[in-house]
Amino acid sequence: MGRLKQAQEETGKEVAEYRAQMELELQRKITQSCGDSGANVERLEQETVAKIYHFKMEAGKISFDVSQMLLKHITAVNV
């Protein structure tokens, strides 16, 4: 009986140690995935801002030409 109790206690200690180790591993993975997610969101926001700026610059370059073309077609008389 004494040996059985001792084996149960040892097993309980091993299970507790394993559980603690697995919980630490889980917390580490959660921390990594959250950090990666935050970095991805930040990167996507920066890319979006850069693309919006690029489109505004391109639109600004051709807006005069587009308005002149529209004005030409609106004021043209078709006979």
ChimeraX commands (.cxc) that place a marker at each C-alpha (Angstrom):
marker #1 position 0.00,0.00,0.00 radius 0.5
marker #1 position 2.82,2.37,0.85 radius 0.5
marker #1 position 4.45,1.89,-2.52 radius 0.5
marker #1 position 1.10,2.46,-4.27 radius 0.5
marker #1 position 0.61,5.78,-2.47 radius 0.5
marker #1 position 4.17,6.79,-3.28 radius 0.5
marker #1 position 3.63,5.95,-6.98 radius 0.5
marker #1 position 0.39,7.96,-7.02 radius 0.5
marker #1 position 2.13,10.96,-5.45 radius 0.5
marker #1 position 4.99,10.77,-7.94 radius 0.5
marker #1 position 2.53,10.48,-10.81 radius 0.5
marker #1 position 0.58,13.47,-9.47 radius 0.5
marker #1 position 3.78,15.52,-9.35 radius 0.5
marker #1 position 4.72,14.52,-12.90 radius 0.5
marker #1 position 1.23,15.40,-14.16 radius 0.5
marker #1 position 1.39,18.80,-12.42 radius 0.5
marker #1 position 4.82,19.52,-13.92 radius 0.5
marker #1 position 3.67,18.48,-17.39 radius 0.5
marker #1 position 0.52,20.59,-17.10 radius 0.5
marker #1 position 2.55,23.63,-16.02 radius 0.5
marker #1 position 4.95,23.10,-18.92 radius 0.5
marker #1 position 2.09,22.83,-21.42 radius 0.5
marker #1 position 0.40,25.94,-20.02 radius 0.5
marker #1 position 3.63,27.90,-20.41 radius 0.5
marker #1 position 3.95,26.67,-24.00 radius 0.5
marker #1 position 0.35,27.66,-24.72 radius 0.5
marker #1 position 0.88,31.14,-23.27 radius 0.5
marker #1 position 4.03,31.55,-25.36 radius 0.5
marker #1 position 2.18,30.58,-28.53 radius 0.5
marker #1 position -0.71,32.90,-27.73 radius 0.5
marker #1 position 1.72,35.76,-27.14 radius 0.5
marker #1 position 3.50,35.06,-30.43 radius 0.5
marker #1 position 0.32,34.84,-32.46 radius 0.5
marker #1 position -1.08,38.04,-30.95 radius 0.5
marker #1 position 2.17,39.84,-31.61 radius 0.5
marker #1 position 2.23,38.63,-35.19 radius 0.5
marker #1 position -1.37,39.67,-35.68 radius 0.5
marker #1 position -0.67,43.16,-34.40 radius 0.5
marker #1 position 2.34,43.46,-36.66 radius 0.5
marker #1 position 0.30,42.33,-39.66 radius 0.5
marker #1 position -2.43,44.86,-38.92 radius 0.5
marker #1 position 0.12,47.64,-38.62 radius 0.5
marker #1 position 1.83,46.58,-41.87 radius 0.5
marker #1 position -1.49,46.47,-43.72 radius 0.5
marker #1 position -2.44,49.91,-42.42 radius 0.5
marker #1 position 0.86,51.33,-43.64 radius 0.5
marker #1 position 0.43,49.70,-47.05 radius 0.5
marker #1 position -3.12,51.05,-47.31 radius 0.5
marker #1 position -2.03,54.59,-46.46 radius 0.5
marker #1 position 0.77,54.37,-49.04 radius 0.5
marker #1 position -1.61,53.12,-51.76 radius 0.5
marker #1 position -4.18,55.83,-51.00 radius 0.5
marker #1 position -1.45,58.45,-51.23 radius 0.5
marker #1 position -0.24,56.96,-54.53 radius 0.5
marker #1 position -3.77,56.99,-56.01 radius 0.5
marker #1 position -4.33,60.59,-54.92 radius 0.5
marker #1 position -1.07,61.65,-56.53 radius 0.5
marker #1 position -1.91,59.85,-59.78 radius 0.5
marker #1 position -5.42,61.33,-59.80 radius 0.5
marker #1 position -3.96,64.77,-59.22 radius 0.5
marker #1 position -1.64,64.35,-62.22 radius 0.5
marker #1 position -4.40,63.51,-64.67 radius 0.5
marker #1 position -7.33,65.50,-63.24 radius 0.5
marker #1 position -6.58,68.57,-65.40 radius 0.5
marker #1 position -6.40,66.45,-68.58 radius 0.5
marker #1 position -9.65,64.67,-67.72 radius 0.5
marker #1 position -11.46,67.94,-67.03 radius 0.5
marker #1 position -10.18,69.40,-70.32 radius 0.5
marker #1 position -11.32,66.31,-72.22 radius 0.5
marker #1 position -14.78,66.46,-70.63 radius 0.5
marker #1 position -15.06,70.18,-71.34 radius 0.5
marker #1 position -14.08,69.59,-74.97 radius 0.5
marker #1 position -16.70,66.88,-75.43 radius 0.5
marker #1 position -19.42,68.84,-73.67 radius 0.5
marker #1 position -18.87,72.02,-75.69 radius 0.5
marker #1 position -18.37,70.25,-79.03 radius 0.5
marker #1 position -21.20,70.76,-81.50 radius 0.5
marker #1 position -22.18,67.76,-83.56 radius 0.5
marker #1 position -23.76,68.65,-86.87 radius 0.5
marker link #1:1,2 radius 0.2
marker link #1:2,3 radius 0.2
marker link #1:3,4 radius 0.2
marker link #1:4,5 radius 0.2
marker link #1:5,6 radius 0.2
marker link #1:6,7 radius 0.2
marker link #1:7,8 radius 0.2
marker link #1:8,9 radius 0.2
marker link #1:9,10 radius 0.2
marker link #1:10,11 radius 0.2
marker link #1:11,12 radius 0.2
marker link #1:12,13 radius 0.2
marker link #1:13,14 radius 0.2
marker link #1:14,15 radius 0.2
marker link #1:15,16 radius 0.2
marker link #1:16,17 radius 0.2
marker link #1:17,18 radius 0.2
marker link #1:18,19 radius 0.2
marker link #1:19,20 radius 0.2
marker link #1:20,21 radius 0.2
marker link #1:21,22 radius 0.2
marker link #1:22,23 radius 0.2
marker link #1:23,24 radius 0.2
marker link #1:24,25 radius 0.2
marker link #1:25,26 radius 0.2
marker link #1:26,27 radius 0.2
marker link #1:27,28 radius 0.2
marker link #1:28,29 radius 0.2
marker link #1:29,30 radius 0.2
marker link #1:30,31 radius 0.2
marker link #1:31,32 radius 0.2
marker link #1:32,33 radius 0.2
marker link #1:33,34 radius 0.2
marker link #1:34,35 radius 0.2
marker link #1:35,36 radius 0.2
marker link #1:36,37 radius 0.2
marker link #1:37,38 radius 0.2
marker link #1:38,39 radius 0.2
marker link #1:39,40 radius 0.2
marker link #1:40,41 radius 0.2
marker link #1:41,42 radius 0.2
marker link #1:42,43 radius 0.2
marker link #1:43,44 radius 0.2
marker link #1:44,45 radius 0.2
marker link #1:45,46 radius 0.2
marker link #1:46,47 radius 0.2
marker link #1:47,48 radius 0.2
marker link #1:48,49 radius 0.2
marker link #1:49,50 radius 0.2
marker link #1:50,51 radius 0.2
marker link #1:51,52 radius 0.2
marker link #1:52,53 radius 0.2
marker link #1:53,54 radius 0.2
marker link #1:54,55 radius 0.2
marker link #1:55,56 radius 0.2
marker link #1:56,57 radius 0.2
marker link #1:57,58 radius 0.2
marker link #1:58,59 radius 0.2
marker link #1:59,60 radius 0.2
marker link #1:60,61 radius 0.2
marker link #1:61,62 radius 0.2
marker link #1:62,63 radius 0.2
marker link #1:63,64 radius 0.2
marker link #1:64,65 radius 0.2
marker link #1:65,66 radius 0.2
marker link #1:66,67 radius 0.2
marker link #1:67,68 radius 0.2
marker link #1:68,69 radius 0.2
marker link #1:69,70 radius 0.2
marker link #1:70,71 radius 0.2
marker link #1:71,72 radius 0.2
marker link #1:72,73 radius 0.2
marker link #1:73,74 radius 0.2
marker link #1:74,75 radius 0.2
marker link #1:75,76 radius 0.2
marker link #1:76,77 radius 0.2
marker link #1:77,78 radius 0.2
marker link #1:78,79 radius 0.2
view
